Amino acid sequence: MLTRRFLRVKAFKILFSYAYSDNDSLVHAEKELNLSLEKTYDLYHFLFSAIIAVADYAEERIETGLKKFKPTENELNPNRKFNNNKLIALIRTHKPLEQYCSERGLNWRNYPETVRTLYQNMLEHSYYKSYMESETTSFEEDCRLVANFFKHEFEDVEKVEYLIEEMSAYWNDDIGFSLSAIIQTLKTFNLGQEEKAALLPMFHAKEDRDFALELLRRSMMHFKDYTQMSQQFVQNWESDRIAYVDMALIVMGIAEAVYFPNIPVKVTINEYVEISKYYSTRNSHVFVNGVLDKIIQHLLQEGKIKKTGRGLIQETINKKIKS
């Protein structure tokens, strides 16, 4: 679930917060990174279970309408298509999701106002109206409805954003990523094959967690050295004029290039350039790209960066020749 870029971003945030504070404890930084990754996995499960909470609320509204002293025609004959959605039924009975949410205390029942807001907003969207008005019923149609719920109902919903911020400071920037993971997961749910439906694992491979921790560790250990090194390749810029975000990204780029021999140099530079587009100033990606490229070329020529693996050794040789 957690991609390498996402892991880089998480490590970058921890590095940034520790590098420019009085707390330089590597042990504490590593613990915070682990906690941050676990919290993202929590958010994935919590948001996934939102569709169940909304369906429960919809059922409660139908029951309330039926119990009225003088119910309307619509209340007497409610459209139960949403409540009978087969994909929601599969999600509702998915034991791993239920167990994880229960163990981690992730429960939408504690936030009825937010659930009501999600439901009311859904009623106004065209995808929901078309679904409810359609006379056909199919599992494919049910799947589209649920996918559209996750695509649209968490966009600019103030109450949801407030709830996410209130529940965990680690969740602020993770909503979009978690929703994308949920939509990917929905593809594993097939009618009649419930046992094959699987939630995404936190990591694609054990090495991914190790990658994130080692990247943070190396970046913190060499932060001062790499910061000083960067000054040699920045013309007309004093160290205090370089954005802190840019410097942290450059340091991480150097650490990755030096200590991860299986990752191509081009991949490393591109990753930190892309991250800078989201977390730094407008033209920072140009600055980060230029400085990282110069430093890495220098380190390659000095033999301080050595790549291993198929194709990477030749890439290293080519870069030395071009230099």
CYANA upper distance limits for C-alpha pairs under 8 A (distance plus 0.5 A):
  1 MET  CA    181 ALA  CA      7.23
  1 MET  CA    200 LEU  CA      6.14
  1 MET  CA    201 PRO  CA      6.33
  1 MET  CA    202 MET  CA      5.74
  1 MET  CA    203 PHE  CA      6.00
  1 MET  CA    204 HIS  CA      6.61
  2 LEU  CA      6 PHE  CA      6.59
  2 LEU  CA      7 LEU  CA      7.08
  2 LEU  CA    202 MET  CA      6.53
  2 LEU  CA    203 PHE  CA      6.02
  2 LEU  CA    204 HIS  CA      7.63
  3 THR  CA      7 LEU  CA      6.73
  3 THR  CA    203 PHE  CA      8.22
  3 THR  CA    204 HIS  CA      8.24
  4 ARG  CA      8 ARG  CA      6.68
  4 ARG  CA    208 ASP  CA      7.55
  5 ARG  CA      9 VAL  CA      6.78
  5 ARG  CA    271 GLU  CA      7.34
  6 PHE  CA     10 LYS  CA      6.79
  7 LEU  CA     11 ALA  CA      6.65
  7 LEU  CA    208 ASP  CA      8.43
  7 LEU  CA    212 ALA  CA      6.20
  8 ARG  CA     12 PHE  CA      6.46
  8 ARG  CA    212 ALA  CA      7.10
  8 ARG  CA    215 LEU  CA      8.43
  9 VAL  CA     13 LYS  CA      6.73
  9 VAL  CA    275 ILE  CA      7.59
 10 LYS  CA     14 ILE  CA      7.02
 10 LYS  CA     33 LEU  CA      7.42
 10 LYS  CA     36 SER  CA      7.86
 10 LYS  CA     37 LEU  CA      8.05
 11 ALA  CA     15 LEU  CA      6.59
 11 ALA  CA     33 LEU  CA      7.04
 11 ALA  CA    212 ALA  CA      6.75
 11 ALA  CA    213 LEU  CA      8.04
 11 ALA  CA    215 LEU  CA      7.70
 11 ALA  CA    216 LEU  CA      6.00
 12 PHE  CA     16 PHE  CA      6.48
 12 PHE  CA    216 LEU  CA      7.94
 12 PHE  CA    248 ALA  CA      7.60
 12 PHE  CA    249 LEU  CA      7.45
 12 PHE  CA    252 MET  CA      7.88
 13 LYS  CA     17 SER  CA      6.74
 14 ILE  CA     18 TYR  CA      6.70
 14 ILE  CA     29 ALA  CA      7.00
 14 ILE  CA     32 GLU  CA      7.86
 14 ILE  CA     33 LEU  CA      7.01
 14 ILE  CA    216 LEU  CA      8.29
 15 LEU  CA     19 ALA  CA      6.18
 15 LEU  CA     29 ALA  CA      8.15
 15 LEU  CA    216 LEU  CA      7.02
 15 LEU  CA    219 SER  CA      7.87
 15 LEU  CA    220 MET  CA      7.12
 15 LEU  CA    248 ALA  CA      7.63
 16 PHE  CA     20 TYR  CA      6.84
 16 PHE  CA    244 TYR  CA      8.24
 16 PHE  CA    245 VAL  CA      7.47
 16 PHE  CA    248 ALA  CA      6.59
 17 SER  CA     21 SER  CA      6.96
 18 TYR  CA     22 ASP  CA      7.90
 18 TYR  CA     23 ASN  CA      6.36
 18 TYR  CA     24 ASP  CA      6.15
 18 TYR  CA     25 SER  CA      8.42
 18 TYR  CA     29 ALA  CA      7.69
 19 ALA  CA     23 ASN  CA      8.32
 19 ALA  CA     24 ASP  CA      7.06
 19 ALA  CA    220 MET  CA      7.62
 19 ALA  CA    223 PHE  CA      8.06
 24 ASP  CA     29 ALA  CA      8.34
 24 ASP  CA    220 MET  CA      8.50
 25 SER  CA     29 ALA  CA      6.75
 26 LEU  CA     30 GLU  CA      6.65
 26 LEU  CA    217 ARG  CA      7.34
 26 LEU  CA    220 MET  CA      7.70
 27 VAL  CA     31 LYS  CA      6.81
 28 HIS  CA     32 GLU  CA      6.64
 29 ALA  CA     33 LEU  CA      6.69
 30 GLU  CA     34 ASN  CA      6.78
 30 GLU  CA    213 LEU  CA      6.90
 30 GLU  CA    216 LEU  CA      7.96
 30 GLU  CA    217 ARG  CA      8.05
 31 LYS  CA     35 LEU  CA      6.68
 32 GLU  CA     36 SER  CA      6.53
 33 LEU  CA     37 LEU  CA      6.81
 33 LEU  CA    213 LEU  CA      7.98
 34 ASN  CA     38 GLU  CA      6.78
 35 LEU  CA     39 LYS  CA      6.61
 36 SER  CA     40 THR  CA      6.94
 36 SER  CA    170 TYR  CA      6.39
 37 LEU  CA     41 TYR  CA      7.09
 38 GLU  CA     42 ASP  CA      6.81
 38 GLU  CA    202 MET  CA      8.50
 39 LYS  CA     43 LEU  CA      6.76
 39 LYS  CA    168 SER  CA      8.28
 39 LYS  CA    170 TYR  CA      7.04
 39 LYS  CA    171 TRP  CA      7.60
 40 THR  CA     44 TYR  CA      6.89
 40 THR  CA    170 TYR  CA      7.83
 40 THR  CA    171 TRP  CA      7.04
 40 THR  CA    174 ASP  CA      7.07
 40 THR  CA    178 SER  CA      7.88
 41 TYR  CA     45 HIS  CA      7.10
 41 TYR  CA    178 SER  CA      8.46
 41 TYR  CA    202 MET  CA      6.79
 42 ASP  CA     46 PHE  CA      6.58
 42 ASP  CA    101 CYS  CA      8.41
 42 ASP  CA    104 ARG  CA      8.07
 42 ASP  CA    106 LEU  CA      8.27
 43 LEU  CA     47 LEU  CA      6.46
 43 LEU  CA    171 TRP  CA      7.53
 43 LEU  CA    174 ASP  CA      8.29
 43 LEU  CA    175 ILE  CA      8.05
 43 LEU  CA    178 SER  CA      7.24
 44 TYR  CA     48 PHE  CA      6.60
 44 TYR  CA    178 SER  CA      5.39
 44 TYR  CA    179 LEU  CA      7.58
 44 TYR  CA    181 ALA  CA      7.83
 44 TYR  CA    182 ILE  CA      7.37
 45 HIS  CA     49 SER  CA      6.79
 45 HIS  CA     97 LEU  CA      7.15
 45 HIS  CA    100 TYR  CA      8.01
 45 HIS  CA    101 CYS  CA      7.14
 45 HIS  CA    106 LEU  CA      8.47
 46 PHE  CA     50 ALA  CA      7.20
 46 PHE  CA    101 CYS  CA      7.30
 46 PHE  CA    106 LEU  CA      6.28
 46 PHE  CA    107 ASN  CA      7.84
 46 PHE  CA    108 TRP  CA      8.41
 47 LEU  CA     51 ILE  CA      8.41
 47 LEU  CA    178 SER  CA      8.20
 47 LEU  CA    179 LEU  CA      7.89
 48 PHE  CA    179 LEU  CA      8.47
 48 PHE  CA    182 ILE  CA      6.85
 49 SER  CA     53 ALA  CA      7.20
 49 SER  CA     91 ILE  CA      8.40
 49 SER  CA     97 LEU  CA      8.19
 49 SER  CA    108 TRP  CA      8.31
 50 ALA  CA     54 VAL  CA      6.72
 50 ALA  CA    108 TRP  CA      7.32
 50 ALA  CA    115 VAL  CA      8.11
 51 ILE  CA     55 ALA  CA      6.62
 51 ILE  CA     88 ILE  CA      7.57
 51 ILE  CA    146 VAL  CA      8.09
 51 ILE  CA    149 PHE  CA      8.34
 52 ILE  CA     56 ASP  CA      6.63
 52 ILE  CA     88 ILE  CA      7.16
 52 ILE  CA     91 ILE  CA      7.98
 52 ILE  CA     92 ARG  CA      6.65
 53 ALA  CA     57 TYR  CA      6.75
 53 ALA  CA    108 TRP  CA      6.72
 53 ALA  CA    109 ARG  CA      7.79
 53 ALA  CA    115 VAL  CA      7.14
 54 VAL  CA     58 ALA  CA      6.71
 54 VAL  CA    115 VAL  CA      6.34
 54 VAL  CA    116 ARG  CA      7.84
 54 VAL  CA    118 LEU  CA      7.58
 54 VAL  CA    119 TYR  CA      6.32
 55 ALA  CA     59 GLU  CA      6.79
 55 ALA  CA     82 PHE  CA      7.92
 55 ALA  CA     83 ASN  CA      6.57
 55 ALA  CA     88 ILE  CA      8.35
 56 ASP  CA     60 GLU  CA      6.76
 57 TYR  CA     61 ARG  CA      6.83
 57 TYR  CA    115 VAL  CA      7.94
 57 TYR  CA    116 ARG  CA      7.70
 57 TYR  CA    119 TYR  CA      8.22
 58 ALA  CA     62 ILE  CA      6.98
 58 ALA  CA     83 ASN  CA      7.55
 58 ALA  CA    119 TYR  CA      8.01
 59 GLU  CA     63 GLU  CA      6.79
 59 GLU  CA     83 ASN  CA      7.07
 60 GLU  CA     64 THR  CA      6.57
 61 ARG  CA     65 GLY  CA      6.66
 62 ILE  CA     66 LEU  CA      6.80
 62 ILE  CA     75 GLU  CA      7.34
 62 ILE  CA     78 PRO  CA      7.25
 63 GLU  CA     67 LYS  CA      6.85
 64 THR  CA     68 LYS  CA      7.09
 65 GLY  CA     71 PRO  CA      6.60
 65 GLY  CA     75 GLU  CA      5.65
 65 GLY  CA     76 LEU  CA      7.84
 66 LEU  CA     71 PRO  CA      6.80
 66 LEU  CA     75 GLU  CA      6.40
 66 LEU  CA     76 LEU  CA      6.35
 67 LYS  CA     71 PRO  CA      7.96
 71 PRO  CA     75 GLU  CA      6.08
 71 PRO  CA     76 LEU  CA      6.66
 72 THR  CA     76 LEU  CA      6.68
 73 GLU  CA     77 ASN  CA      6.68
 74 ASN  CA     78 PRO  CA      5.83
 74 ASN  CA     79 ASN  CA      8.36
 79 ASN  CA    132 MET  CA      7.95
 80 ARG  CA     84 ASN  CA      6.53
 81 LYS  CA     85 ASN  CA      6.76
 81 LYS  CA    132 MET  CA      6.83
 82 PHE  CA    132 MET  CA      7.58
 84 ASN  CA     88 ILE  CA      8.48
 84 ASN  CA     89 ALA  CA      8.03
 85 ASN  CA     89 ALA  CA      6.95
 85 ASN  CA    139 PHE  CA      8.44
 85 ASN  CA    142 ASP  CA      6.13
 86 LYS  CA     90 LEU  CA      6.88
 86 LYS  CA    139 PHE  CA      6.92
 86 LYS  CA    142 ASP  CA      6.95
 86 LYS  CA    191 LEU  CA      8.34
 87 LEU  CA     91 ILE  CA      6.77
 87 LEU  CA    139 PHE  CA      7.56
 87 LEU  CA    142 ASP  CA      6.61
 87 LEU  CA    143 CYS  CA      6.57
 87 LEU  CA    146 VAL  CA      8.01
 87 LEU  CA    189 PHE  CA      7.91
 87 LEU  CA    191 LEU  CA      8.24
 88 ILE  CA     92 ARG  CA      6.49
 88 ILE  CA    146 VAL  CA      7.98
 89 ALA  CA     93 THR  CA      6.94
 90 LEU  CA     94 HIS  CA      6.68
 90 LEU  CA    189 PHE  CA      8.06
 90 LEU  CA    194 GLU  CA      7.42
 91 ILE  CA     97 LEU  CA      8.44
 92 ARG  CA     98 GLU  CA      8.26
 93 THR  CA     98 GLU  CA      8.10
 94 HIS  CA     98 GLU  CA      6.84
 95 LYS  CA     99 GLN  CA      6.38
 96 PRO  CA    100 TYR  CA      6.49
 96 PRO  CA    199 LEU  CA      8.30
 97 LEU  CA    101 CYS  CA      6.68
 97 LEU  CA    199 LEU  CA      8.10
 98 GLU  CA    102 SER  CA      6.60
 99 GLN  CA    103 GLU  CA      6.60
100 TYR  CA    104 ARG  CA      6.65
101 CYS  CA    105 GLY  CA      6.32
101 CYS  CA    106 LEU  CA      5.23
101 CYS  CA    107 ASN  CA      7.33
102 SER  CA    106 LEU  CA      6.82
102 SER  CA    107 ASN  CA      7.96
108 TRP  CA    112 PRO  CA      7.50
108 TRP  CA    115 VAL  CA      7.74
111 TYR  CA    115 VAL  CA      7.03
112 PRO  CA    116 ARG  CA      6.62
113 GLU  CA    117 THR  CA      6.72
114 THR  CA    118 LEU  CA      6.74
114 THR  CA    159 LYS  CA      6.40
114 THR  CA    160 VAL  CA      6.74
114 THR  CA    163 LEU  CA      8.30
115 VAL  CA    119 TYR  CA      6.75
116 ARG  CA    120 GLN  CA      6.61
117 THR  CA    121 ASN  CA      6.53
117 THR  CA    159 LYS  CA      8.10
118 LEU  CA    122 MET  CA      6.64
118 LEU  CA    153 GLU  CA      6.79
118 LEU  CA    154 PHE  CA      8.32
119 TYR  CA    123 LEU  CA      6.92
120 GLN  CA    124 GLU  CA      7.37
121 ASN  CA    125 HIS  CA      7.38
121 ASN  CA    153 GLU  CA      7.42
122 MET  CA    128 TYR  CA      6.98
122 MET  CA    149 PHE  CA      7.71
122 MET  CA    153 GLU  CA      6.99
123 LEU  CA    128 TYR  CA      6.74
123 LEU  CA    129 LYS  CA      7.37
124 GLU  CA    128 TYR  CA      7.98
124 GLU  CA    129 LYS  CA      7.91
125 HIS  CA    129 LYS  CA      7.03
126 SER  CA    130 SER  CA      6.50
127 TYR  CA    131 TYR  CA      6.68
127 TYR  CA    145 LEU  CA      7.57
127 TYR  CA    148 ASN  CA      7.65
128 TYR  CA    132 MET  CA      6.69
128 TYR  CA    145 LEU  CA      7.31
129 LYS  CA    133 GLU  CA      6.55
130 SER  CA    134 SER  CA      6.49
131 TYR  CA    141 GLU  CA      8.03
131 TYR  CA    145 LEU  CA      7.49
137 THR  CA    141 GLU  CA      7.28
137 THR  CA    142 ASP  CA      8.29
138 SER  CA    142 ASP  CA      6.87
139 PHE  CA    143 CYS  CA      6.64
139 PHE  CA    191 LEU  CA      7.79
140 GLU  CA    144 ARG  CA      6.82
141 GLU  CA    145 LEU  CA      6.86
142 ASP  CA    146 VAL  CA      6.96
143 CYS  CA    147 ALA  CA      6.64
143 CYS  CA    186 LEU  CA      8.28
144 ARG  CA    148 ASN  CA      6.51
145 LEU  CA    149 PHE  CA      6.73
146 VAL  CA    150 PHE  CA      7.07
147 ALA  CA    151 LYS  CA      6.69
147 ALA  CA    183 ILE  CA      6.53
147 ALA  CA    186 LEU  CA      7.96
148 ASN  CA    152 HIS  CA      6.45
148 ASN  CA    153 GLU  CA      8.44
149 PHE  CA    153 GLU  CA      5.95
150 PHE  CA    154 PHE  CA      7.35
150 PHE  CA    179 LEU  CA      6.84
150 PHE  CA    182 ILE  CA      8.26
150 PHE  CA    183 ILE  CA      7.60
151 LYS  CA    155 GLU  CA      8.42
151 LYS  CA    179 LEU  CA      7.77
151 LYS  CA    183 ILE  CA      8.43
153 GLU  CA    157 VAL  CA      7.96
154 PHE  CA    160 VAL  CA      7.45
156 ASP  CA    161 GLU  CA      8.10
157 VAL  CA    161 GLU  CA      6.79
158 GLU  CA    162 TYR  CA      6.57
159 LYS  CA    163 LEU  CA      6.57
160 VAL  CA    164 ILE  CA      6.62
161 GLU  CA    165 GLU  CA      6.73
161 GLU  CA    172 ASN  CA      8.43
162 TYR  CA    166 GLU  CA      6.55
163 LEU  CA    167 MET  CA      6.58
164 ILE  CA    168 SER  CA      6.81
164 ILE  CA    169 ALA  CA      8.44
164 ILE  CA    171 TRP  CA      6.73
164 ILE  CA    172 ASN  CA      7.25
165 GLU  CA    169 ALA  CA      6.12
165 GLU  CA    171 TRP  CA      7.08
165 GLU  CA    172 ASN  CA      6.42
168 SER  CA    172 ASN  CA      8.20
170 TYR  CA    174 ASP  CA      8.26
171 TRP  CA    175 ILE  CA      7.32
174 ASP  CA    178 SER  CA      6.58
175 ILE  CA    179 LEU  CA      6.62
176 GLY  CA    180 SER  CA      6.76
177 PHE  CA    181 ALA  CA      6.88
178 SER  CA    182 ILE  CA      6.76
179 LEU  CA    183 ILE  CA      6.78
180 SER  CA    184 GLN  CA      6.79
181 ALA  CA    185 THR  CA      6.67
181 ALA  CA    200 LEU  CA      8.10
182 ILE  CA    186 LEU  CA      6.76
183 ILE  CA    187 LYS  CA      7.66
184 GLN  CA    188 THR  CA      8.38
185 THR  CA    189 PHE  CA      8.08
185 THR  CA    198 ALA  CA      7.71
185 THR  CA    199 LEU  CA      6.57
185 THR  CA    200 LEU  CA      7.02
188 THR  CA    196 LYS  CA      7.61
188 THR  CA    197 ALA  CA      5.44
188 THR  CA    198 ALA  CA      6.92
189 PHE  CA    193 GLN  CA      7.89
189 PHE  CA    194 GLU  CA      6.98
189 PHE  CA    196 LYS  CA      7.83
189 PHE  CA    197 ALA  CA      5.31
189 PHE  CA    198 ALA  CA      8.20
190 ASN  CA    194 GLU  CA      6.82
190 ASN  CA    196 LYS  CA      8.43
190 ASN  CA    197 ALA  CA      7.63
193 GLN  CA    197 ALA  CA      7.71
203 PHE  CA    208 ASP  CA      6.72
203 PHE  CA    209 ARG  CA      7.52
204 HIS  CA    208 ASP  CA      7.48
205 ALA  CA    209 ARG  CA      8.39
206 LYS  CA    210 ASP  CA      7.39
207 GLU  CA    211 PHE  CA      6.44
208 ASP  CA    212 ALA  CA      6.90
209 ARG  CA    213 LEU  CA      6.82
210 ASP  CA    214 GLU  CA      6.42
211 PHE  CA    215 LEU  CA      6.44
212 ALA  CA    216 LEU  CA      6.77
213 LEU  CA    217 ARG  CA      6.52
214 GLU  CA    218 ARG  CA      6.51
215 LEU  CA    219 SER  CA      6.57
215 LEU  CA    252 MET  CA      7.68
215 LEU  CA    255 ALA  CA      7.39
215 LEU  CA    256 GLU  CA      6.91
216 LEU  CA    220 MET  CA      6.62
216 LEU  CA    252 MET  CA      8.28
217 ARG  CA    221 MET  CA      6.63
218 ARG  CA    222 HIS  CA      6.63
218 ARG  CA    255 ALA  CA      6.51
218 ARG  CA    259 TYR  CA      8.22
219 SER  CA    223 PHE  CA      6.05
219 SER  CA    251 VAL  CA      6.74
219 SER  CA    252 MET  CA      5.91
219 SER  CA    255 ALA  CA      6.11
222 HIS  CA    226 TYR  CA      6.44
222 HIS  CA    251 VAL  CA      8.45
222 HIS  CA    255 ALA  CA      8.23
223 PHE  CA    227 THR  CA      6.48
223 PHE  CA    251 VAL  CA      6.76
224 LYS  CA    228 GLN  CA      6.69
225 ASP  CA    229 MET  CA      6.64
226 TYR  CA    230 SER  CA      6.59
226 TYR  CA    251 VAL  CA      6.21
226 TYR  CA    254 ILE  CA      7.82
227 THR  CA    231 GLN  CA      7.35
227 THR  CA    247 MET  CA      7.45
227 THR  CA    251 VAL  CA      7.09
228 GLN  CA    232 GLN  CA      7.99
229 MET  CA    233 PHE  CA      8.08
230 SER  CA    234 VAL  CA      7.07
230 SER  CA    250 ILE  CA      8.48
230 SER  CA    291 VAL  CA      7.85
230 SER  CA    295 ILE  CA      7.66
231 GLN  CA    235 GLN  CA      8.48
231 GLN  CA    237 TRP  CA      8.38
231 GLN  CA    238 GLU  CA      8.07
231 GLN  CA    239 SER  CA      7.21
233 PHE  CA    291 VAL  CA      6.85
233 PHE  CA    294 LYS  CA      7.26
233 PHE  CA    295 ILE  CA      7.37
234 VAL  CA    291 VAL  CA      7.28
237 TRP  CA    241 ARG  CA      6.82
237 TRP  CA    242 ILE  CA      7.46
238 GLU  CA    242 ILE  CA      7.39
242 ILE  CA    246 ASP  CA      7.40
242 ILE  CA    247 MET  CA      7.23
243 ALA  CA    247 MET  CA      6.86
243 ALA  CA    280 SER  CA      8.42
244 TYR  CA    248 ALA  CA      6.68
245 VAL  CA    249 LEU  CA      6.78
245 VAL  CA    276 SER  CA      8.36
245 VAL  CA    279 TYR  CA      7.77
245 VAL  CA    280 SER  CA      6.54
246 ASP  CA    250 ILE  CA      6.64
246 ASP  CA    276 SER  CA      7.54
246 ASP  CA    280 SER  CA      7.24
246 ASP  CA    284 SER  CA      7.28
246 ASP  CA    288 VAL  CA      6.90
247 MET  CA    251 VAL  CA      6.60
248 ALA  CA    252 MET  CA      6.75
249 LEU  CA    253 GLY  CA      6.59
249 LEU  CA    272 TYR  CA      6.67
249 LEU  CA    276 SER  CA      7.84
249 LEU  CA    288 VAL  CA      8.01
250 ILE  CA    254 ILE  CA      6.75
250 ILE  CA    272 TYR  CA      8.07
250 ILE  CA    288 VAL  CA      6.85
250 ILE  CA    291 VAL  CA      8.03
250 ILE  CA    292 LEU  CA      6.62
251 VAL  CA    255 ALA  CA      6.71
252 MET  CA    256 GLU  CA      6.56
253 GLY  CA    257 ALA  CA      6.64
253 GLY  CA    268 THR  CA      6.75
253 GLY  CA    269 ILE  CA      7.09
253 GLY  CA    272 TYR  CA      7.01
253 GLY  CA    292 LEU  CA      7.39
254 ILE  CA    258 VAL  CA      6.63
254 ILE  CA    292 LEU  CA      7.63
254 ILE  CA    295 ILE  CA      8.14
254 ILE  CA    296 ILE  CA      7.45
255 ALA  CA    259 TYR  CA      6.37
255 ALA  CA    260 PHE  CA      8.45
256 GLU  CA    260 PHE  CA      5.92
256 GLU  CA    263 ILE  CA      8.47
256 GLU  CA    268 THR  CA      7.38
257 ALA  CA    261 PRO  CA      7.62
257 ALA  CA    263 ILE  CA      7.88
257 ALA  CA    264 PRO  CA      8.35
257 ALA  CA    265 VAL  CA      6.61
257 ALA  CA    268 THR  CA      7.10
257 ALA  CA    296 ILE  CA      7.77
257 ALA  CA    305 ILE  CA      7.13
258 VAL  CA    304 LYS  CA      7.30
258 VAL  CA    305 ILE  CA      5.48
258 VAL  CA    306 LYS  CA      7.79
259 TYR  CA    305 ILE  CA      8.39
260 PHE  CA    307 LYS  CA      8.41
261 PRO  CA    305 ILE  CA      8.19
261 PRO  CA    306 LYS  CA      6.63
261 PRO  CA    307 LYS  CA      4.83
261 PRO  CA    308 THR  CA      5.97
261 PRO  CA    309 GLY  CA      8.44
262 ASN  CA    307 LYS  CA      6.60
262 ASN  CA    308 THR  CA      6.16
262 ASN  CA    309 GLY  CA      6.59
262 ASN  CA    312 LEU  CA      7.84
263 ILE  CA    267 VAL  CA      7.32
263 ILE  CA    268 THR  CA      7.47
263 ILE  CA    307 LYS  CA      8.09
264 PRO  CA    268 THR  CA      7.02
264 PRO  CA    307 LYS  CA      7.91
264 PRO  CA    312 LEU  CA      6.79
264 PRO  CA    315 GLU  CA      8.48
265 VAL  CA    269 ILE  CA      6.82
265 VAL  CA    296 ILE  CA      8.36
266 LYS  CA    270 ASN  CA      6.61
267 VAL  CA    271 GLU  CA      6.56
268 THR  CA    272 TYR  CA      7.09
269 ILE  CA    273 VAL  CA      6.68
269 ILE  CA    289 ASN  CA      6.99
269 ILE  CA    292 LEU  CA      7.13
269 ILE  CA    293 ASP  CA      7.58
270 ASN  CA    274 GLU  CA      6.64
270 ASN  CA    289 ASN  CA      8.16
271 GLU  CA    275 ILE  CA      6.78
272 TYR  CA    276 SER  CA      6.57
272 TYR  CA    288 VAL  CA      7.98
272 TYR  CA    289 ASN  CA      8.40
273 VAL  CA    277 LYS  CA      7.18
273 VAL  CA    285 HIS  CA      5.41
273 VAL  CA    286 VAL  CA      8.04
273 VAL  CA    288 VAL  CA      6.59
273 VAL  CA    289 ASN  CA      6.27
274 GLU  CA    278 TYR  CA      7.76
274 GLU  CA    285 HIS  CA      7.49
275 ILE  CA    279 TYR  CA      6.88
276 SER  CA    280 SER  CA      5.64
276 SER  CA    281 THR  CA      8.16
276 SER  CA    284 SER  CA      6.74
276 SER  CA    285 HIS  CA      5.90
276 SER  CA    288 VAL  CA      7.99
277 LYS  CA    281 THR  CA      7.81
277 LYS  CA    282 ARG  CA      7.51
277 LYS  CA    283 ASN  CA      8.48
277 LYS  CA    284 SER  CA      7.46
277 LYS  CA    285 HIS  CA      6.26
280 SER  CA    284 SER  CA      6.59
283 ASN  CA    287 PHE  CA      7.34
284 SER  CA    288 VAL  CA      6.47
285 HIS  CA    289 ASN  CA      6.43
286 VAL  CA    290 GLY  CA      6.66
287 PHE  CA    291 VAL  CA      6.67
288 VAL  CA    292 LEU  CA      6.40
289 ASN  CA    293 ASP  CA      6.50
290 GLY  CA    294 LYS  CA      6.82
291 VAL  CA    295 ILE  CA      6.70
292 LEU  CA    296 ILE  CA      6.47
293 ASP  CA    297 GLN  CA      6.57
294 LYS  CA    298 HIS  CA      6.75
295 ILE  CA    299 LEU  CA      6.72
296 ILE  CA    300 LEU  CA      6.51
296 ILE  CA    305 ILE  CA      8.23
297 GLN  CA    301 GLN  CA      6.77
297 GLN  CA    319 LYS  CA      7.53
297 GLN  CA    320 LYS  CA      7.93
297 GLN  CA    323 SER  CA      7.52
298 HIS  CA    302 GLU  CA      6.83
299 LEU  CA    303 GLY  CA      6.64
299 LEU  CA    304 LYS  CA      5.63
299 LEU  CA    305 ILE  CA      6.27
300 LEU  CA    304 LYS  CA      6.41
300 LEU  CA    305 ILE  CA      5.49
300 LEU  CA    306 LYS  CA      7.66
300 LEU  CA    316 THR  CA      7.53
300 LEU  CA    319 LYS  CA      7.90
300 LEU  CA    320 LYS  CA      6.86
301 GLN  CA    320 LYS  CA      5.92
301 GLN  CA    323 SER  CA      7.73
306 LYS  CA    313 ILE  CA      8.09
306 LYS  CA    316 THR  CA      7.56
307 LYS  CA    312 LEU  CA      5.97
307 LYS  CA    313 ILE  CA      5.91
307 LYS  CA    316 THR  CA      6.97
308 THR  CA    312 LEU  CA      6.17
308 THR  CA    313 ILE  CA      6.01
309 GLY  CA    313 ILE  CA      7.17
311 GLY  CA    315 GLU  CA      6.82
312 LEU  CA    316 THR  CA      6.76
313 ILE  CA    317 ILE  CA      6.92
314 GLN  CA    318 ASN  CA      6.61
315 GLU  CA    319 LYS  CA      6.79
316 THR  CA    320 LYS  CA      6.86
317 ILE  CA    321 ILE  CA      6.79
318 ASN  CA    322 LYS  CA      6.75
319 LYS  CA    323 SER  CA      6.74
